Amino acid sequence: MRFLHATVTAAVLGMSSIPSVAWAQEPAVDDSVQVYSLEPLTVTGRLDDLTGIASSASVGYVGFRDLRARPLSREGELLETIPGMILTQHSGDGKSNQMFVRGFNLDHGTDFSTKLEEIPINFPAHAHGHGYTDLNLLIPELVDHIEYSLGNYYAEIGDFSAAGGADIHLRSSLEEPLLVAGIGANAHRRIVAAASAGLGAGGTLLGGGELRGYDGPWDVPQDLQKASGMLRYTHERGGTSWSLLALGYDGSWNSSDQIPTRAVESGMIGRYGQIDETLGGETSRYILSGKWMRSTDRSSQRVMVYAQRYDLDLFGNFTYQLDQPAAGDQVLQEDKGRWTLGADLAHLQAFEGAGRDHQVTIGTQLRLDEADLALSRTSERTFVSILRTDDVSQWSVGVYGEVESSWSDVFRTTVGVRGDYYGFDIASNLPANSGTVDDAIVSPKLSLALGPWAGTELYISGGLGFHSNDARGTVTTVDPSTGDPIDPVPPLVRSTGAEVGVRSSGIPGLRSTLSLWTIELDSELRFIGDTGTTEPSDPSRRIGVTLANYYRAEYGLTADLDVSFTQARTLDVPAGQDLIPGALENVIAAGVGYEPAGDGPFGVFRLRHFGSYPLVEDGSERAAASSLFNLGLGYRRGKARLDVSILNLLDEEHSDIQYFYTSRLAGEPAGGVDDVHFHPAEPRQLRVSLSWGL
């Protein structure tokens, strides 16, 4: 595998002084997206033919029609339409999902850039974890399409993008008013209402909201309470459009955190029990953005500005009585009144040179985060003591440029470069952990496209990228828990990626991609919000292959099969000690469905599988594989639709996620016990919804 990595890297990154692609674009109604390559080209999701357009085999779109066909237990599972991506949960449903893709345990989002209408969703220097990505604000019925780009070959995507990125686009209009009412097992209840109407010449106003509650199978009812709302005004006239978007989300829940295997096996608690029964959280997020776009026959421009207000109170306890035998190890993580402000500007220009067509895109992205963070010891949600408080001011400026050139009917190149500058200012309650730091990094990209021949195209892509480290870790010199001296971490960490891929659309109705890829990180340093410290690691390398297939027949039958295999290793450590804990080694997502164009029955059957993966560096402890089947059935008549979902159809006792670490239960030795800790997958459950206008 080292030879394979060297071969791919030499072939691609040997030319890495030149870089990658992005399109200026605007979503259309329902499951289509308009890609502005000078002239609008309509594509409809996974069925679209991107040969002659895409810069790599790992770029794709998932439209509303495909998203609607999937039974969902959580909003974040919309991203599981991305080949090789898994989203699970290790706590209450109001908390960000655990994310996995391309051999990365992304935790809550580090190394995968997630945007909503081009608004960054990842939070840097977050109270719980750097890169925290909470998708619970989404209303799935109002998601229009998802655009994804795996790998770090795309100049438009900056921080948190070693594994890739996704941009979730929302609907701007509805053909009919929408109403969804659903109930299900474990006190699941949900109602969604939305409608749009013309407002002024060329204008459309869309408004919608969701209320959701859920207790789950847990011995301590989750008592999830979610309220989300969306208001959007869009105006189009000629080649110019602009929109205003307002989003709001409030949630509260009791946490069902992972539990030690020994507690279940001894009968101390049941499979759905808790060691600390007083965990939970509250959060809110409010977003206001405005976007303006203009397109002519030779150019297009986009300007987007946004503001976000965010709060989180999160009680957690993962080691129980290891550090504080009397009061317990419960902590409160607070992200109090964070403001995030930013702008995203891009200009695309077409020109002719050397007798060939070229497109140049230049852009800049600005961001400021002002965060008031606190980490406290608590007991049964009662304050005990402060571990650390930090006022964090982090700002960044990213600029990028790229050139897409068609040198012949069967050869295209996309070259680009990105530069980023970051500034950090931290005022901590511990003077030794205060300070200012800045850093800059330049990331070239390159993609080559050969073909198409008979509907098949070959790609070679490579580039340099980066992820930022938590701002607190860049100045911290004293461990706030122990008082021991520690070394600060570098602000920005380099990633290197390369890929060879194939895209084929030669068979009517079938779209297939195959990619062989590699990613290296100079370090996987990350800030640990549970202790207020930084956890270092050595450089790492991942090598993998991803196969994605999607088929749609004219009479309503669909089928898909996505398979991903990965080898993840830490570098510069002895063989046999180089496995990366939590790195998924194989992922399979597959489904078959039927939905006619008109009235009648419909259904979908889906499999989500991830195999066994290492929990410790020597592989002596491994997580068990998990395979979950979901079934969706329904009937449509006119604008009315009945949906019946059976989640975990076979009632498998699998785990959403597993960890191996030391914890201590009452009466155990002071040093604790090493054990597998797991969050159980929820048992089989039935959910029913009746909708109008979906």
N, C-alpha and C positions, 0 to 999 in steps of 0.2 A: 504493500500500500504506500510505503514511502516513495518507491519508484514512480507509482502512479501520480502521487502528489507532485513530485519533482517534474515529471513530464508535462502535466497540465499547466503548472505554474510557469515553466520555462516557455511553453508555447504561447501563453497568454500574457503573463505579466512581464515578459521580456519587452513588450511594447507598451508598458503601463505609463509611459510619459504622455500617453494620449488616453482619453476617457469615454462616458456613457450617455443614455438617452432619457428624454422625458417628452411628453406631449403637453401642449396647452390644451385644456379640455373642459367640457361642461356637461353635466348629466342631463339626460332627457327624461321624458316621462316613462314610468313603469320600468321594464327590465332592459332598457337600452341605454347606451351611453354614446355621446358624440365625441369622437376623437378629432380634434382640429389639426389636421395635417394640411393646412391651407384651406382645403375644401372639407366640409363636414362629411364624415363617414359613419354611418349608423352600424353599431354592433350590438348584439343581443344577449351577451352573457357567455356562458361556457360553450355555447354552440358557435360563437363567432369565429370567423376565419381570420387569424391574425398574421398569416404568412404575408410577407411583403410590408408589414407594419411594425410588428414587435421587434425589439432589440435583443431579446433573449428567449430561450425556451421556457423561462420561469416567470414570464409576465402573463397575466390573465385577468378576466373579468367574470364575475358571477352576478347574474341578473336577478330581478325580483321573482320571476317565475321559478327559478331554481331554488331561491331562498325559501319561498313559500311552501315548497314541497317537503321540507324537512321538519319532522317532529322535534321540538326544542324543549329542553328542560331549563335552560338558562339563556339569557340574551347573548352572552359572549360566544355561545356555540355557533353563531353565524360565521365566525372566522374559521370554523372547521371545514368550510367549503374550500379553503386554501389547501392545496395538496401537501400532505404530510403534517398538517397542524392539528394539535390536540389541545383542548381547553378543559380543565378539570377544576375542582374546588377542594380546598383543605379546611375550609371554615364555613361561616354562614354565607348564604347566597347574596347578601348585600355587599360582600367584599369582592375585590378584584379576583378574577380567575387565575389559576396557575396555567401557564402557557408553555407549550413545547413545540419546537419545529427545528428541522435540520440538525438534530443532535444536541440542541440547546435546551436545558431546563431554564426557561426564560424568567423563572420566578413569576413576578406579576407584570413582566413586559420588557425587562432589560434586553437589549440587542434585537428588538423587533419594534420598528416605528409604526405606531398606529395613529391615524388621523381620521377626523370626522369632518367632511366637507373642507378638507385641507387644514383644519384646526388641529394642532397637536393634542393628543390625549395623554401620552406619557407625561408623568410629572417627575422632574429631576428633584433630588434632595427631598424626597417624600418622607413623611413620618414613619411609614411602614417599610418602604423599600424603594430604592432608586429605580426610576423608570416605571413606576406604578401606573397601571393601565386599567381603569375601571370602566367597563362597557355597560353597566347596569342602567345608565341613563337612556339607552336605546329603546325605542318602541319598534319591535321587529317589523310590524306591518307598514311602517313608514320608511323603512330602508329600501332604497331603489336598486342599488347595486354596490358591489365591492370590487375595487381594483387592487390587485396584489402584484408585488414584484419581489421575488425571492433572490437573495444574494445582495452584494454591495456594489453593483455595477451601474447605479443610476444616480446621476449627479444631483437630481432634485431632492433626494432623500439624504438627510444628514445624520444627526445623533440617533442612537439606539437602532442602528440598521445593519449590523453585521450579518444577521440572518435574513434581513429583508424588511419589507414594510407593506402596509395596506392602508388604503383610503376608503372610508365608508361614506357613500353618498346617499342623501335623503331625497325623498320624493318632493317634487315642487307643485304637483297638482294631483287630483283624484278625479276619475271619471264619474264616480258616484260617492255619496256620503258613505262612510265606513263605520260599522258598529260590530264589535266582537264582544261576546260574553262567554266566559268559560268557567268551569268548575272541575274539581278532580279530587283524587285521594289526598289525605293528609292536609285537609283544609285549604287546598289550592283554590283560589278564586281570582278572577281577572276580568276587567272590562276595559275596552279601548273604544274611543270614539274620535272620528276625524272627518273633516269635510273641507272642500275648497270651492272658491267662487271667483268669478272675474271681478276685478276692482280697478276701474279706470281703463283707459285705452292701453291694451297690451299688458295689463297687470293681472296677477293671480294671487289670491291670499289663501293659504292653507293653514288650518289649525287642528291640533289633535292632542289627546291626552290618554294616559293609562293609569289605572289603579290596580295594584296587585298585592295579594296577601298569600302567605304560605307558611305552614307550621313544619312540614317535613316529617319524617319517621322518627325523629330524635326523641329521646326520653325527656329532654328539656325542650319544649316546643320552640321552634325557631322564631315564630311570631314576626316573620318578615312583613314589613309594610313599605311599599314602594309607590311613589307618585311621580310621574314624568309628564312633561308637557312640551309641545313644539308649536311655534308660530313662525310662518315663513311667508314673505311677500317677494314675488319675482316679477320683473318687468322686462319685456323684450320688444324691441322695435328695430327693424332693419338688422344690422349686424351687431347691435349693441344690446347688452342685457345687464341688469343689476339686481341684486337681491339683498334682503335683510332677513336674518335668521336669529330667533331667540329659542333657547333650550333651557329647561329647568328640571332638576331631579332632587328628590329627598328620599332617604331610605333609613330604616332602622331594623335591627335584627339581633337575635341571640345566636352566638356562634356555636357551631358544632365542630370544634377543632379536632385535629388528628389525635388518636388515642394509642397508648402502648399495647402491643399484642399481649403481653403478660397479664395485663389487667382484665382482658376479655377471657383469656384461657383459664385464669384462676377463678372466674366467676365474680370478680369484684364489681365489674360493670357488664352490661350487655353490649352487643355489637353497636347499638345506637346510643350508648350512654356517654357520659362525660366525667372526667376527673374533676375539673373545675367547672361548676355549673353556673357561674356568674359572668361568663364571657359574652361579648357582644359589641355592637358598634352603632354609630349614627354618622351619616354623611350627607352632604348636599353639594350640588354643582350647578352653576348658572352660567350660561354662555350667551354672549351677544356678538354677532359678526355681520359684516357687510362685505359684499363682493361685487365688483364691476368688471365686465369683460366686453371687449370689442374685437370683431373679426372682419377682415377684408379679404380680398382675393390673394393678397401677398403677405399678410401679417396678422397677428392677433396679440392682444395684451390682456393681462389679468392683474387686478389689484384686490387683495383681500386683507381685511383688518379684523381683529377679534379681541375680546376681553373675557376673562373667566374669573369667577369667584368660587372658592372651594373650601369646604370644611370637613374634618374627619376626627372623630373620637373612637378609638379602637382598643378594647380590652383583650389582651391575649395572655396565655400561660402555656408554654410548651415544655417546660421542664418540671413543673408542679412544685416540688419542695426541695430542689437541688441546691439552690443558692440561699434561700431564705426558709429554713425548715419550719419556723414558727408561723410567719405571716403568709408564706407561699410566694411563688415566683411571678405572680400576676403583674403585668405592666400595662400602663395606659400610654398609647401613642396618640399625640394630638398634632394635627395640621390645622392651625387656627386662622381662618380668614385669609387664605392664600389668594393673592391676585396674580393672574398671568395675562400679560398684554403682548400682542404681536402683530406682525404684518408679513404678507407673502406677495411679492410682486414678480411678474414674469413677462417677457416680451419674446415673441417668436417672429422671425423674419425669413422669408424665402428669397433666394437669389440664385443666379446662374453664374457658374465659374468653370473654366476649362471645358465648356460645352456640356456641363452636368448640372443637375438640380441639387441644391443644398438648402437645408433649413438650419438656422442658428437660433438657439434659445439662450437667453441670459436671464438670470433671476437673482433675487436676494430675499432672505428670510431673517426677520428680526424677532427677538423674544426677550421678555423680562419676566422673571419670577420673583415675587416678594413673599416669603414664607415665614411664619412664626411657628416654630416647632418645639415640642416638649416631649420628653420621655420620663415617666414617673413610675415609681413602685406603688402598687395598690394591693388591697386585699378585699375581695368581694365588692369591688368597685368603690372602695373607700380609699382615699389618698393616704399614703404612708410617707413617701419622701420623693424628692426630685433627683433624677439621675443626671439629666442635662436639659438645658433649654438653649435654643439657637434662633437668632434672627438671621435669615439667609436672604441675600440679594444676589441673584444670578442672572446675567444677561449674555446674550450671544448674537453674533452677526454671521450669517452664512451667505456667501455669494457663489454662484455657479454659472458655468457656460458650457454649451455643448453644440456640436455640429453634426447633423445627420446628412449624409451624402449618398446619392445613388450614382455609383460609378458605371453601372451597366444594368441590364435587365436582371442580372443574377448576382449582383454584388453590391452590398450597402455597408457603410461604416457609420458608427456613432461614437464620437470621441468627445470627451469633456473633462472638466476639472472643477473641483469644489474646494473652496477655502473657508475655514471656520475660525472665529476668534471668540474666546470665552473669558468672562470675568466673574470672579467669585468674591463676595464680601460676607464674612461670617462673624457675628458677635455672639459669643457663647457665654454662659454663666461661669465657665471656667476660662480665665484669661489665656491659659496655655492652649486652649482650643479655639482661639479667635485669630482672625487674620484676613488678609486679602491675597489672592492668587489670580494670575491670568495665564492663558496658554493659547496657542494657535496651531493649526494643522492643515495641511494641503493634501487632497485626495484625488488623484487622477483616475480616470475610468476609460474603458475601451470595449466596444462590441463590434463584431464582424458578423454579417449575415450573408450566407451563400444560398442562392436559389430564388424563388422556388422552382423545383422540377417535379412535375406530376403532383403538385400540391404539397411538396415536402421541402423544408428549408432547414439548413444547418447553421448553428450559431457557435461562435467562440467569444466568450466574454470574460473580462477580468477587471479588477480594480482594487483600490485601497479605500478603506473607510475608517470609522472610529466609533467608540462610544465614550461618553463622558463618565467620570466617576462622581459619586456623591460629593457635593461641595464641602460638607462637614469633614469628610475624610481627607480632603486636600490640606487641611490646616490642623487636624487633630494630632496632638503630641502626647496626650495623657488619656488612658482608658478611663472613661467616666465611671465604670462599674468597679474596677479594682485599684485605680490610681497608678497602675504600671505605665512606664513610658512606652510609646509606640511611635512608629514612623508614619509621616503623612504619605498619601498615595499621589501618583501623578494625576493631573486633572483630566487628560485625554489619553486614550489607549488606542493604538493602531490595530486595525483588522485588515487582512489580506484575503481576497477571494478570487476564484477562477472557476470557469464552467465551460463544458462542451455540451451542446444540446441539439435536439432535433424536434421539429414541429411538423406534424403531418395532418392534412385534411383531404387526402386523396380519395377516401371512401365517403360517399355521401352520408351525411348525418353523423359522422364520427370525427372527433377531434382528439388527437393524441400528442403528448409531449414526453420526451425522455431527456433527462439532464444528468450529467456526471459532474459533480462539483466538489470543491474543497474550500475550507475557510480556516484561517489561522488568526488567533488573537495573541497579542503580546502579553496580555494578562487578563484574567477574569476577576479582577478586584471588584468587590461590591461592598456597599455599606449595609450592615446588619441592623435593621431598625429595632429588633427585639432587645439588643444589648447596647446600642449606641456606639458600636465600634466598626472598624473596617476589617473584612476578612480577605487576606491576600491569596493569590494562587499563582502557579507558574504559567508560562505560555501554553497554548493549547492548539490542537489541530483536529479538524473534523473532515472526513471524506465520506461522500455518500452518492447515492443514485436515487432519483425520483422519477417515477412513471405515472403519468396522469392521463386518464381516458374518459371521454364523455360522449354518449351516443343518444341521439333523439330521432325517433322515427316520425313519419308524417302523421301517423294515426294516434299519437299521444304517448307512445312508449318511450321511456328514458332509462338509461343505465349508465353507471359510472363506476370506475375502479381506479383508485389512487394508491400507489404503493411507494414507500420510502424506506430505504435501508441506510444506516449511518454507522460509521466507526469513529468514535470520539476518544482522543487520547491527550493527556497532559504531556508536554515536552520537558526535556531536561530533568527527568526523574527516572529511577531504575525501572526496567521492564518488570511487569507484574504488579507495579504500584502506580500505574499511569492511567487507570480508568477514571472517567469523570462521573462522579455520583449524580444520578438523576438524568443522565443523557439517554434518551430513548434510542434504541437501536433499530427498531422496525415499527412502522405504522402502516396500517391498512384501513382505508375507508372505502366502502362499496355500497351500492344501492341499486334498486330497480323500482321503477314507478310507472304508473299509468294515470294520465289525466287527459280526457278528451277536450276538444276545443269548446264544446257546448255542454248541455246538461248531461247528468249521468253520474255513475259511481267513479271514484278515483281511489288510488292507494299508493303507498310507498313502503318498502321494506329496506332497512338500513343496518349496516354493520359498522361498528367502530372498534378497531383492535389496536392495542399497542402491546408489544412483547415484553418479556422480562428485561430488566435493565439493572446496572450496578447501583448499589447503595453506598458502597465504600470503594476505596481506590484499588484494593487488591481483588475485588470481585467475590470475596468470601460471603458477602451478604448481597442478595439480589432481590429485587421486587418481583412479585408474581405477575405474569401476563394477565391482561384484561381484555375480554371480548364482550361487548354489549350490543344487543339487537333492539331496535326500535321499530314499531309498526304504526303506520298511519293509514286510516281508512276514512272515507267520507262520501258525501253525495252533494252534488250541486244542482240547483234548480233556479234558473234565472239568476238573480243577484244574491240569492240565499245560498249558504254553504254550511254543511254540517261536517265537523272534523272530530274524529275519535282517535286519540293517540294512546298507545300502550308503550310506556317507557320501560326499559330493561325487561323485554318480553319474556325471556327465559328465567327471570328472577335469579340471576347469577349473583353470588356473594363475592364480588370482586371489590377492588379498592380503586377509588379515584386517584389516589396518590399514596406513596409510601416513602418514609425516611428512616435512616438508621442513626440514632444519636443517644446520648446519655440523659436519663431523667431519673427522678427519685419520687417514689410513692411513700406514703406514711408507713413508718416502720422499717424501711429499707436502709442499707448502709449509707453513711454520709456521702460517700463518693458516687452514689447513684448506680444505676444498672444500664448497660448498653442494651438497646432493644430496637426492634422494628416498630415504628409508629405509623399508623395508617388512618386514612379517612375513608370510610366504607362508601361504596357506590350505593345509591338509594335503591330500595327493593322495587319490584314490579308495581307499577301504578297506572291507573286509568285517568285520562283527562278528556273532557268533552267540551267543545265550543261550538257556538252557533254564530254565524257572521252574516253581514249584509254588505255587499259592495267590495268584498275582498277578491 
